[in-house]
Amino acid sequence: MTLLQLFVLALVQGITEFLPISSSAHLVLIPELTGWQDQGLAIDVAVHLGTLGAVVLYFRHDLARMAVGAWRLVTGQGDRNAHLALKVVVASLPVIGAGFAVNALMGEGRNLFLLANIIAVASIVFGLLLWWVDRRAAADRRAETLGYAEAVLIGCAQALALIPGTSRSGITMTAARWLRLTRTEAARFSLLLAIPAILGAGVLKGAEVVAAGDVALGRDALVAAALSFVSALGAIFLMMKWLERASFAPFVVYRVVLGLALLAYLHFGLDTAAGG
């Protein structure tokens, strides 16, 4: 892969992984729209490791408190940090089951035209849903106040992110806002949920890399991991600062424009190209 390809893929993965705009949609579309060769499993694992490192670093204090709380829970002295850790675990269960089911049903083949249409429609529909919920939701709760049933509800919403173009962060933030979490707390819980989600995806992809015999992380993978780490950390910081004072509207606008542009390209651009 060229350095430009690595830079673009890692930058896109890092920026879009945690913003409510769907990283998987962008990573599927980039090779199709640019004509670049698919990046391969090793690069996929590398960029996921980079983004995982970024979210762990950003929430290191939360994670430390949750780990201490979980230990205290084992000794019978649980606190709200321990229960927050358990809620993250509970909320992660639905997507695990759904993910295994989808992998078993999908097989190897895929219709790229159908996939791109699904991405476009999901980007618009779930973007507008985020806008609608964000405008109408009250904003008076922290993540620690969630009940376990509410955590499961957010986890079920996360499973919808298996629909390409939905955005894992976007749909979990939507559900959290509907449950009256403030914007920053909705983003915080969504990003904490990202840790087991990314870790699980990384383990599955890593197993595929090992099975294929491509276990050597060379220069390309190291560069991709470093770039995705830096871009993801910057994206998290800027998003959290933005949500302290403003709404999700810019992300919604981006999603709608992306979806409409993709639909126009698929249904008019391709015909024009074929006719020319």
N, C-alpha and C positions, 0 to 999 in steps of 0.2 A: 504493500500500500504506500501511496505517496504521503509526504508529510501534510499536504493540504487535506487529503481525505481523513487522516487521523485527527487533525486539528478540528475539522468541521464535525465529525462524528462525536468526538469526545466533548466538544463544546456544546453541541446540541443535547447530548445525553445529560451532561452536568446541569445545564440550565433548565431543561424541561422535566427532569426527573421529579422535582419537588414543586414546581409551579403547576397550577391546575390547568395544564394545557396538553397533557398526554405525551410522554416521552416515547412510548412505543409507536405512536402514530408517526412521529417525526423520523424515527429510526427505520421504519418500514418504507416511508416515502422517499427518503433521501437517495437510496440506491436506485429506486425506480425513476425518479425525476432527473437524476444526474447521469444515469447510465453507468455509475460506478459499480464495481464488483461488490457483492455482499461482504460485509466486514469479517464474517466468520465467528465461530464460537469463542475463540481465545480473546478476541477484541471485546466481544460482548461481556465476557467474564471480567476483563480488565476495567472496563468503564463502570460496571456495577460495583466492583471493589472500590473504585475511586469515589463514587457517590456515597457508598456506605461509609467510607472513612470520613467524608465531609459531614454527614448528618450525625455520626457518633461524636465527632469533635465539637460540633456546634452545641449538642445537647449533653455534653459530658457531665455537667453538674447534675442535670436531671437524672441521667443514667446512674450516676454514683449514688444519689439519694435513693433511687428505686432499688438498687442492688443492696444497699444497707437495710432498707425497709423490708426487702424480701427475706434477708437473713434473720431479721428480728421476727418476721412472721413465722419462720421455721421454729424459732424458740418461744413462740406464743406471745410475742410482743409487737404485733403488726401495727403499722400506722398508715396514714393516707398514701404515703409513697409506695408502701408494699402493695396496697390495693390498686394503685394506679398501674403498677407493673403487672399485676394479675389481669387487670382490665385490658391492657395491651395484648397479653397472651390470649385471652378469651376472644377479643375482637379479631385476632389473626386466624382463628380456627376456620371460619367459613371459607375464606379464600384458599386455604390449603386443600380442603375437600373439593372445592369447585375446580381448582387448578388441576388436580389429578384427573378429575372427570373429563375436563376439556382436552387434556393431553391424550387421554385414551381414545377420545372420539374423533379428534382432528385428523390423525394420520399424517402422512408426509406431504401430500399434494395440497395446493391452495390456489384459488382463483384470485389472481391479483387485482383484476378489475372489480370483482365483487368486494374484496377486502378494502380497496381504496374507497369504494362507495360507502361501506359501513363506517370507515374512519371518518369520512366527511359528515355523514348524517349524525353520528354519535358526537362529534365535536360540536355541532350546532345544538343538538337537542340537550345534551348534558351541560353545555355552556349556558344556555338559556335557563335551565333548571337552577343552576347555581345563582344566576342573577335574580331569579324570582324569589328563591328562598332567602338569599342574602338581604334583599330589600325589605322583606316582611318579618324576618326573625327578630325576636328580642335578643339582647346581648348582655346577659347578666350572670353567666356561669363560667367556672373554671373546669378544666378537664377532670380534676380530682373529685368533682361533685357528681360525675356520671355514675349511674347505677350499672350493675353488671348486665342487665337486660338491654340498657341503652348502648353499652359497649358492643354487645352482640349485634344490635341493629346497625351500628356503624360498620361492623365487620361484614355483615351481609351486603351493605352498600359497597364495600370494598370489593366484594366478589364480582360486582357488575363491571369492574375495571377489566375483567377478562374480555369484555367486548372491546375490540380495537377502537381507539379514539375516545374512549370514555374519560380517561385520566384517573389513576388511582388516587392521587392527591385531591383532584377536583371533586370526585364523588364522595370521598370521606369528609372533606371540608363542608360539602353541601349537607350531608347527614348531620354533622356536628353542629352546623349553624341552625338547622331545623330543630335540634335539641337545645337551642338557646345558648350555646357556647359563644363567647365573644370571638371576633375574627381571629385575633392572635391565638386564642386558646384552641379554636378549631384547627388552625394551622399547626399548632404545637402537637396536638394529639394525632393529627394526620401524619406528621413527620416522625413521631415516635412509632407509629404503626408501620412506617416505611422500613424501619430497621429489620424486623423479622421478615417482611415481604421481600426486601432486596437480598437479605441473607439466604432465604429459601430459594429464590430464583438463581442466585449465584452458585449455590450448592448443586442445583439441578443441572445448570449449564456446565459447571465444572466437572460433574460426573460424565457428561457427554464428551467433554474435551478429553478426559482420561480414557474413556472408552474408544475414542478415535485415535488415541496414541499421540495427541498433540499437547503434551503437558509442559513444554518449554515456553516460558514467558520471555520472549525476546524484546528487542528494542521497541518494536511497534506497540506491544502490549504495555510496556512500562510508560511510554510516552502517553498513550491513551489514558491509562489510570491516573497519571499525574495531572493531565489537562482536565479530565472529568472531575477530579477532586477539587481543583482550584475553582473551576467554573461553578460547581455545585455549591461550594461553600459561599461564594459570592452571591449566588442566586438566593440561597436561604436567608442570608443576612439582609439583602435588599427587600425580599418579600416580607419578612417579619417587620422591618422598619416601615414599609408601605402600609401594611395592615394595621399598624398602630394608629394611623390617622386617616385612612381612606378605605374604599370598598374593593370588591373583586371585579368591578366594572371593566378595567383595562384588559384583564384576562379573558373575560366574556367576549368583549369586542374582538380580540385576537382570534378566539376560537371560531366565532361566527364568520369572520372574514376568511380564515383558513378553510373552513368547511365549504363556504360558497365558492371560493377560488378553485378548490379541488374539484368540486362538482362541475364547475364551468369547464375546467381543463378536461375532465373525463368525458363529458358529453358534447362539448363543442370543439375543444382544442384538438382532440384525437381525430374527429371527423374532418376538421380543416386540414390537419396534417396528412390524412389519408387521401383527401381530395387533391392536395397539392402534389 
